[in-house]
Amino acid sequence: MELAFEASLPGEGQGQWTMAIPGKKFIETVRVFPEGVLTLECPDATGRLWLRAKGMNSEHNIQPGEGFPELPTPAKELPVVKIPVLRFKRAIQLGSIAVSKDATKPTLSAVLLHLSKHHVRVVSTDGFRLAVAEVPCDTGLDDEVRLIVPKRALDLIPTLLGDEGEVSICWDGTTLFLDQPGLKFSTRLVTGNYPAYEKVLPAELPKRVILDREDFLKTLRFVGLKKDDYNKNVRLFFEFPNLRTVFQHPDEGVNQATLPFSGEEQSFELAFNIDYLIELLERLPGEEVVYQFKDEVGQGVFMSPSLEDFSFRYVLMPVRFASPANA
C-alpha cells in the first residue's frame, strides 16, 4: 500500500457503523459544509449515508466496510523518534524545495529524511541545487538512518498534522509510519541510494550579503518577465550599496532593476537560474535573506536569519556567462 491514512475524532451518537464511501465526493462535500456540528445519518438497509448541517443535506452511496483493505501497522519493537511537530512541518516545507521533477530519477524526485543522534534533516536535491532543513532534537538513535520518502507523501504531512505537541515516527525496511493523537499515516519508502549530499555543503564561506526578501522577490519577478523555457538565467551585479539585477533575452531585450543591500563592499557578479531564486524566496520566512559565499565561481548558501528553532541551507552554484550584460 503506497499511502495509508487514519483519523479519529470525538462524536456523539447511537450504535456502531462500519462503512466504505467514495472518498473524493465525500471530502468535497464536507469541505463546503458550514462550520459547526455535522450530523451523519444511516437509515437501516438503505445503503445511503446522509450528511446534514444548518439546512444543508447531502446523500451518499455506501458499501460494507468489512472489505476495506487492512492498513499497515508498525511492529512494536521498531525504534520511535519524536519530533516537535511545528518545526517538522516547517522543515518539510523548506527542505523539499529542491526535489527533482524528473520522474525517471526516483531517488532525486523524492526527499531524504536523515536522522542522527541529535537532529533530523529534511533534504532534497535535483542535481543543480540542494536544500537542507535541520531540526535539532534528541532522537535516541545510536546509528544514523536515511529514509527516502516520496514527495507526494511528504507534501501531505504538513496539511495532515496539527501544530501542537510532537509527532512520532518509526520505520521498517519498506514503510514510514507517523503517529499523532487522532492521526495515523504511513507511506511506502523509495528504494535506492540517495546522493552523499554532505560532500556538497560548503565549509568556509567568509563573505555575505543581506537583502530584503520581499524587495528581492518583487525585483526578480519583474526582470523575470522576459524569461522563457530556454532563457532563465538572471545576472546579479553587486555594486555596494546597490544590487543591479539584469535579465537579457536574445529576442525581447533587457529588463533590469536596482535594490539596496548590505554586507560585502567589494564589487562582484553572480548569475543564477531565476526560477531557483524565486521558488526559494516565496517559501523563505522573515524579512531578510542572506547569501554567504567564498567567491564568484563557487557555490554559495542562501539562508534566513529569522529561523531560530531550526536551520535551513539552500546551496546553489552560480552560472557563468561568457559575454557582458547590457548596461
C-alpha positions in Angstrom: 0.0 0.0 0.0 1.6 3.3 -1.1 -0.2 5.6 1.2 -2.5 4.9 4.2 -4.2 7.4 6.5 -6.4 7.0 9.5 -8.0 9.8 11.5 -10.3 9.7 14.5 -12.3 12.4 16.2 -14.9 12.6 19.1 -18.6 12.4 18.4 -22.0 11.6 19.9 -24.5 9.1 18.6 -26.1 5.7 18.8 -24.8 2.4 17.5 -21.6 1.5 15.8 -21.2 1.6 12.0 -18.5 0.4 9.6 -18.9 1.5 6.0 -16.9 2.5 2.9 -17.8 5.6 0.9 -16.4 7.0 -2.3 -13.8 9.4 -0.9 -13.5 12.3 -3.4 -17.1 13.4 -3.4 -17.4 12.8 0.3 -14.4 15.0 1.1 -15.5 17.7 -1.3 -19.0 17.8 0.3 -17.7 18.0 3.9 -15.4 20.9 2.9 -18.2 23.1 1.7 -20.5 22.5 4.7 -20.7 25.4 7.2 -18.6 25.2 10.3 -20.3 23.7 13.3 -22.0 20.3 14.1 -22.2 17.8 11.3 -24.8 15.1 11.6 -24.4 11.7 9.9 -27.5 9.5 9.4 -27.6 6.0 8.1 -31.1 4.6 7.9 -31.2 0.8 8.1 -30.9 -1.2 4.9 -30.9 1.9 2.6 -27.3 1.8 1.5 -27.2 5.5 1.9 -25.5 8.0 4.2 -27.0 11.4 4.9 -24.8 14.4 5.9 -26.8 17.3 7.5 -25.7 20.7 8.7 -27.5 24.0 9.1 -30.1 23.4 6.4 -27.8 21.6 4.0 -28.3 17.9 3.3 -26.3 15.5 1.1 -27.0 11.9 0.3 -24.1 9.4 -0.5 -23.9 5.8 -1.6 -22.1 3.5 0.9 -20.7 0.0 0.8 -19.9 -2.5 3.6 -16.8 -1.6 5.4 -15.7 -5.2 6.0 -14.0 -5.5 2.6 -11.8 -2.3 3.1 -8.1 -3.1 3.0 -6.3 -3.5 6.3 -4.0 -0.6 6.9 -0.3 -1.3 7.7 0.7 -1.1 11.3 4.2 -0.9 12.8 5.7 -3.7 14.8 6.1 -2.9 18.5 9.8 -3.4 18.5 10.6 -0.7 15.9 12.5 2.4 17.0 10.4 5.5 17.6 11.6 9.1 17.2 9.6 12.1 18.5 9.9 15.4 16.7 8.3 18.8 17.6 5.5 18.9 15.1 5.5 22.5 14.1 9.3 22.6 13.5 9.0 19.4 11.5 6.2 20.8 9.3 8.3 24.0 8.6 11.4 21.9 7.8 9.4 19.8 5.3 8.1 22.9 3.5 11.7 24.3 3.1 13.7 21.1 2.9 11.6 19.7 0.0 12.1 22.7 -2.3 14.8 21.2 -4.5 13.1 17.9 -5.4 13.7 16.9 -9.0 10.8 17.0 -11.4 12.4 14.2 -13.4 10.2 11.1 -12.7 12.9 8.8 -14.2 15.1 9.6 -11.2 13.1 8.1 -8.3 15.6 9.0 -5.5 16.0 12.6 -6.6 12.3 13.1 -7.2 11.8 12.0 -3.5 13.0 13.6 -0.2 15.6 12.3 2.2 14.8 12.0 5.8 18.2 11.8 7.6 18.0 11.0 11.3 21.0 11.1 13.6 21.5 11.2 17.3 21.0 15.0 17.8 19.0 16.1 14.7 16.5 15.2 12.0 17.2 16.6 8.5 14.9 17.0 5.5 17.0 17.0 2.3 16.2 17.4 -1.4 18.4 17.9 -4.5 17.8 17.9 -8.2 21.5 17.9 -9.1 21.6 21.6 -9.6 20.7 22.8 -6.1 20.5 21.4 -2.6 18.1 22.2 0.3 18.8 21.0 3.8 16.5 21.8 6.7 17.7 20.6 10.1 15.6 20.2 13.3 17.6 19.8 16.5 16.2 17.0 18.7 17.4 14.1 20.8 16.4 11.1 18.7 17.9 8.5 21.0 19.5 6.8 17.9 23.0 5.4 18.1 23.3 5.0 14.3 22.3 7.3 11.5 19.2 6.4 9.5 18.4 7.5 5.9 14.9 7.2 4.6 13.9 8.2 1.1 10.3 9.4 1.2 8.1 10.0 -1.9 7.5 13.7 -2.3 3.7 13.1 -2.8 3.6 11.6 0.7 5.8 14.3 2.3 3.7 17.1 0.8 0.6 15.7 2.6 2.2 15.7 6.0 2.1 19.4 6.8 -1.6 19.5 5.8 -2.5 16.5 7.9 -0.6 17.2 11.2 -1.7 19.7 13.8 0.6 22.4 15.2 0.8 21.3 18.8 3.0 18.8 20.5 5.1 16.1 18.9 4.8 13.6 16.0 6.1 10.1 16.5 7.8 8.4 13.5 9.0 4.9 13.1 10.0 2.7 10.2 10.8 -0.7 8.9 12.5 -1.9 5.7 9.7 -0.7 3.4 7.4 1.8 5.3 7.5 5.0 7.2 4.9 5.4 9.9 3.8 8.7 11.5 1.6 8.9 14.6 -0.1 11.9 16.3 -3.1 11.8 18.6 -6.1 11.3 16.3 -3.9 10.6 13.3 -2.0 7.7 11.8 -0.2 8.0 8.5 2.1 5.6 6.6 3.9 5.6 3.2 6.0 3.2 1.3 9.6 4.2 1.1 11.6 4.6 -2.1 14.3 2.0 -2.6 17.8 3.2 -3.8 20.8 5.2 -2.6 20.5 8.9 -2.0 23.5 11.0 -3.1 26.1 11.9 -0.4 24.8 15.4 0.0 27.1 16.3 2.9 30.0 16.5 0.4 28.3 19.4 -1.4 27.8 21.5 1.8 30.4 24.3 1.7 32.7 24.5 4.7 34.1 28.0 4.7 32.1 31.0 3.4 33.7 34.2 4.7 31.7 36.7 2.6 28.0 37.6 2.9 25.3 40.0 1.6 21.9 40.7 3.1 18.8 41.7 1.1 15.2 42.5 1.9 13.5 39.3 0.9 10.2 40.8 -0.4 12.0 43.5 -2.4 14.4 40.9 -3.9 11.4 38.7 -4.8 9.5 41.6 -6.4 12.6 42.6 -8.4 13.2 39.1 -9.7 9.5 38.7 -10.7 9.8 41.9 -12.7 13.0 41.2 -14.5 11.9 37.6 -15.0 9.0 38.7 -17.2 11.5 38.2 -20.1 12.2 34.6 -19.3 11.0 31.6 -21.2 11.7 27.8 -21.2 15.1 28.3 -22.8 16.3 31.6 -21.1 16.2 31.5 -17.3 19.4 33.0 -16.0 19.4 36.3 -14.2 22.6 38.3 -13.6 23.3 40.0 -10.3 25.8 42.9 -10.1 26.6 43.7 -6.5 28.0 47.3 -6.6 27.8 48.4 -3.0 25.4 49.5 -1.7 23.2 48.6 -4.7 22.4 45.3 -6.4 21.7 45.6 -10.1 19.6 42.7 -11.5 19.7 42.2 -15.2 17.7 39.7 -17.3 18.6 39.7 -21.0 16.5 37.8 -23.6 18.1 37.3 -27.1 15.0 38.4 -28.9 13.0 40.5 -26.4 15.7 42.7 -24.9 16.6 43.6 -21.3 14.8 44.1 -18.0 16.8 45.5 -15.2 16.1 46.9 -11.7 18.1 48.0 -8.7 17.7 47.5 -5.0 19.9 48.1 -1.9 21.9 45.5 0.0 24.3 45.4 2.9 27.4 43.3 3.6 30.3 42.7 1.1 31.6 46.0 -0.2 33.9 44.8 -3.0 32.0 44.6 -6.3 31.3 41.2 -7.7 28.9 39.5 -10.1 26.7 36.3 -9.8 24.2 34.7 -12.1 21.6 32.1 -11.2 18.6 30.3 -12.6 15.9 32.8 -11.8 13.3 30.1 -11.0 15.5 28.6 -8.3 15.7 32.0 -6.6 12.0 32.8 -6.9 11.0 29.4 -5.5 13.3 29.9 -2.5 12.1 33.5 -1.7 8.5 32.5 -2.0 8.9 29.9 0.8 11.5 31.5 2.9 10.2 33.2 6.1 11.3 36.5 7.5 12.1 40.0 6.2 15.7 39.3 5.1 17.6 36.7 3.1 21.4 36.1 3.5 23.7 34.8 0.8 27.1 33.5 2.1 29.9 32.7 -0.3 33.6 32.4 -0.9 34.0 33.8 -4.4 32.1 34.4 -7.6 32.6 30.9 -9.1 32.0 28.5 -6.2 28.7 27.5 -4.7 27.2 29.6 -2.0 24.4 29.3 0.6 21.1 31.2 1.0 19.5 31.2 4.4 17.1 33.2 6.6 18.3 34.9 9.8 14.8 34.8 11.2 14.8 31.0 11.7 15.5 30.3 15.4 14.3 26.8 16.2 15.8 25.0 13.2 18.3 25.8 10.5 18.0 25.8 6.7 20.6 26.0 3.9 19.9 26.4 0.2 23.1 25.6 -1.8 23.3 27.0 -5.3 26.0 27.0 -7.9 26.4 30.2 -9.9 26.0 30.2 -13.7 28.9 31.5 -15.7 28.3 34.0 -18.6 30.8 34.4 -21.5 29.6 37.9 -22.6 29.0 41.1 -20.7 25.4 42.3 -19.9 24.0 45.4 -21.5 24.0 48.4 -19.2 
